[in-house]
Every structure is written in C-alpha cells, then in structure tokens.
Amino acid sequence: MKCSIPKGTRDFLPLEMARRNYIFDTIREVFKTFAFEPIETPSIENLSTLMGKYGEEGDKLLFKVLNSGDFMEGVDFGQDYRKVAPHICERGLRYDLTVPFARFVVQHRDQITFPFRRYQLQPVWRADRPQKGRYREFYQCDADMIGSPSLLNELELVQMIDAVFARLDIEVTLKINNRKVLAGIADLIGAPDKLVDITVAIDKLDKIGIENVRDELRERGLSDPQIAALDPVFELSGTSAEKLCRLEALFEGNAVGTKGVEELKELFGYIEAVQPRCEVELDLTLARGLNYYTGAIFEVKAHHVSIGSITGGGRYDNLTGIFGMPDVSGVGISFGADRIYDVLTELDKFPADLGNAADVLFINFGQAGLGYSIRSAALLRAAGVRTLIYPDAAKMKKQMDYANKCRIPFVVFAGEDEVANETLTVKNMATGEQQTIAAAEVVSFLTGVVK
C-alpha cells in the first residue's frame, strides 16, 4: 500500500517543527506582553454553531463529520443533497477560531471577566483547493478583545502586528479599512442590499483583477451604472489622510459611511501617535469576505514575496448575538502561521541554530566510562543545557558523523584519561578546538557558550 496523506495537509520534520515553534513562541510572547489569556476550544463544533457565519462560499468550505452509527437510517437520498446533509452530519471541523470563540464567550459568560482578552493557537480546516500558501489544515494564532467598543483595542492590534513582524524581521504593509465605509458606498450606488456581494467580490481584487471583479459584480446582480459608480473607490489615491478627507465629503448626509470615516480618522490618529515601524495604509478595496465584520478590518502582506495575506482581522459588533448574547462588541486578529512560515523560508529569515535539538553530545566509550558520562550529563541538563549521550558504543567516526548531521555544536569525551583525572574534553564542532576541563567546571563553561 502506498503511504500518503490527504492533499492540503503536511507532515512536519524536526527542523520544520523547530521553525514552526519559533513562530508560535514569538507570537505567543507578544500576546502575553499585551495581557491576553490563553484558551482552547474543540476541533469539532456543532454545525449549527458554524453554518451561516462565513457567507455562502465559507459554508461550502466546511468539513462536515458524518454522524456515528447508522447515519443513513431514515434518510431520503432522493432529495437535494443540501437537505440530506443536516440529517447525516451534525458536526464539523472548525473553519476558524473566531466563531467558536463567540460560542465560548456565551457558554462561559459567568466564568470570564469582561472586557475579556484571549489568545488561541490551534489548527483549523477548510475544504479549499490546495495551492501555494493555501492548505486544508493550517494553524491560526488569534487574539481577541470582547466586551468593549473602544478603538484603543484596534490600536493594540496594530501594535501587536508591528511587534510580531519586527521580531520575525519581516517587512510588511498593514492595510486598514472599515466595513461601515463599504456599507456607505453600497448605499451611495443604490445597492444597500448588495453589501455582502460587493465585499465578497472586492475582496478578490488582488487575486483576479479589476475586470474580473466587475464581471463577478454583474453576476451578483449589480447593474453597469452601479459598478461604474464604484470606480472612485478603486481609483482613490493619496495619503490615508487625503483619502479620508475625500470620503468625508463623499459621504455628506450618509450616516453609516460618515460613522466609518470617523472611526478610521480616530484610529489613524492613534496610530500616528505611536509611530509603528511597519507601513500602514488605508485601502478602500480591502473588504475581508467574512460576513461577521462590522467595523475596522485589517490585512497584512509581506514585502518581497508573492504570498497573499499573512494576518487579518477586524471588528465584529454582534457575533455573540447569534448565540443569545446580543450587543457585545469584539475585535481581533489572526496570524496565519503557515503562510508566515512560507514567507520566512522564502526570505531565508529563520535563525540558523533552530535545527539542532542538542547542545552537547557525549561520546559513548562503553561501560567503563558510562557512569561518569551519565552523572556529568545529568548536571548539564539540570543547568538547562540540552544534552545527549550516544546510546551505543559505536565507532568514533559514526558518533562524530551523527553529531555533524544533527548539527550538535559541542562533543564531550569522557574516556579513561578523563575519568582518571576527573576531567572532560570538550570539542567545538564548528572550529575543531578541543579543551580539557575539570569536571566541576564543565557546567559553567558549557552554559556560558551555548546560551
């Protein structure tokens, strides 16, 4: 039988895991510095929790899980498959971490303190077509604040984005828009009922180009005059402040559009005060296709690579309302760890020492010196030095080759002479230099050179 895994999923070798953990640890540490708390939710949720939250296209990408037992009993398979599915599938793999988080908040409202700040690093699944930078199973690293409408929360998300990519040494542009601005535009062109259609189509602008976006808008029921009325949005140029001034004039008398501009002006004022290192720009074509966004929306793209968005998020004012807890505003971001991995790989930005699991390898000379090596290795491990004893008394060349292949920087010899003199010989594998050191001093020596 041929060994394989499903398309859109991957195995991760030790070096890949070390690099992934570097990303996770970096993001986690930034989340913690902003006082977010960790939670976890199940991989599977009830489909009633997931369906209808991601738009029509999102619902199609949900992985549905067949009921246990005789799931076909009593089901009329002659009817439309969409009517059959709810009878044979009651659960599904989570599509993102935000909707399960809204369910979590409602279910545990008496056990958490509002405003609540959570972070979550877990995998999600989407039945998408696999391609570069797009997988069916991938990790999201989310941070959300819920229970406060303050735009200071949005500012903190901007600061966290800036901090994460500064630590990872990735140059990025953070694009910001507001769904109220998009709703105002839909009003202006006489298509307020087509907001979802407009945002879903506009969100594909970078992927399919403006002409294809126009074609999709026609397919979604917009007239040619309505589509032409969107041209000022596509063509608006200048600084973020200049764009906001033009929008303010455009939305005179339009309450929802004006509110969106006011929120953007306040947020950009905060951003100007903190002077982030990354580029920040207002992008009116940014839509974020998910239906639950109601205010500010964010998207991050890396420079010098042809990979799509690596971070995204936004404000959602009533996501908990669908679970029976209305009028609770939240805002959050999600870092796409897998795409960030691809960016770091393409830019060759991973630290060089991530691939070695051990700092020190003890050469195994057989039973005569094994006890001495075991005691010395235990002292090093207690001091935090990653230490390995080669398990077999193999030929020296084989053990040294192992150290080279595993990129272990130091090899320790505990032969007859070392045991007799209570010393250890330490070899630097990079330089070839060897030093014989008193056993009592080896811990302080190695902790000084490996940390």
Buried (B, 14 or more C-beta within 10 A) or exposed (E): EEEEEEEBEBEEEEBBEBBBEBBBEBBBEBBEEBEBEEBEBEBBBEBBBBBBBBBEEBBEBBBBBEBEEEEEEEBEEEEEEEEBBEBBBBBBBBBBBBBBBBBBBBEEBEEBEEBBBBBBBBBBBBBEEBEEBBBBBBBBBBBBBBBBBEBEBBBBBBBBBBBBBBEBEBBBBBBBBBBBBBBBBBBBBEBBEBBBBBBBBBBBBBEEEBEEBBBBBBEBEBEEEBBEBBEBBEEBEEEBEEBBBBBBEBBEEBEBBBBBBBBBBBBBEBBEEEEBEBEBBBBBBBBBBBBBBBBBBBBBBBEEBEBBBBBBBBBBBBBBBBBEBEEBBBBBBBBBBBBBBBBBEEBEEBEEEBBBBBBBBBBBBEEEBBEBBEEBBEBBEEBEBEBBBBEEBEEEEEBBEBBEEBBBBBBBBBBEEBBEEEBBBBBEBEEEEEEEBEBEEBBEBBBEEBE
